[in-house]
């Protein structure tokens, strides 16, 4: 086999790029002591240096903007390391220390990157919670990459009648409309709302071109739904909106597969539905590990909801790589919710027989008033100053 055929496709956190050249460095950490009137120095070894990797990379294509932005996002965002697939050196877990990129008018459809990575290594005193959460993020990114690759292999409107293209653009329109509608379910918007709205508008504007290049369409859809997380200050709200995508396409009318073009239309419809549901779950998994949980019951309910939804998706999956990524994410989610070190309370039910107010009730049950808001919200008390006796209440119990 020729050496070029053995090179792997370069990527960082699932974002692919091409490599023009690379350098790697390493060595040993040493302290050299030179004594007066002595020709021989004393060299003390302090262990291996962190390996570093510099890559001259590039991205090209009619819609390279999307992939460029994804690579920038992978380098800038997140406190966790990611997988670097190096064409010459294989897979490494690294952090991006620096990056720069350049574009020129003369070199259209092309952007050049200089990337600097350092090996992530291991924490001296590892945080178990950080480890399980990092595993979820890594598995989610792997599922996103596998889903996009699977979509690119199946979806096509090239050399097809116009109605096949119209059907696909209409389905993408359904996706962007639901994304836009998601903002109405977010009660605590953040500064990222502007970025989210721009990404959705950009996808809408370029849909007709994007459907001709499935890999770029998938990348843009992944980017747009990924921005939803940044549009909200409430992980719980975001999770609620992402869940709505789990049933995306369930009301579609079946396409009669009577001709080859109708078969292609049906394949495209299913591919877009599958990609949407898989990308939504990727983001839902990342958001779920950020939802503040107070009780074991809440944790169990959230875990069950996630695993059931992912299990349903695995039954619809016909791609081995996507299936394996889903199974891995399922395993990592089961370990991460709740966090291993999190000591959650249980819910107890008590009978309140006296008419009173929320302050008195909270003090009676908890011997302080810290949990007054939780008592009101958990029991849907509409008039905290006048709580009629004779009703059963739920309280937190950490014993």
Secondary structure, 3 states (H helix, E strand, C coil): CCHHHHCCCCEECCEECEEEEEEEECCEEEEEECCCCCCCCEEEEEEECCCEEEEEEEEECCCHHHHHHHHHHHHHCCCCCEEEEECCCEEEEEEEEEEEEECCCCCCCEEEEEEEEEECCCCCCCCHHHHHHHHHHHHHHHHHHHHHHHHHHHCCCCCCCHHHHHHHHHHHHHHHHHHHHHHHHCCCECCCHHHHHHHHHHHHHHHHHHCCCHHHHHHHHHHHHHHHHHCECCHHHHHHHHHHHHHCCCCCCCCCCCCHHHHHHHHHHHHHHHHHHHHHHHHHHHHHCCCCCCEHHHHHHHHHHHHHHHHHHHHHCCCHHHHHHHHHHHHHHHHHCCCCCCCCEEEEEEEECCCECHHHHHHHHHCCCCCHHHHHHHCCCCCCCCECCCEEEEEEECC
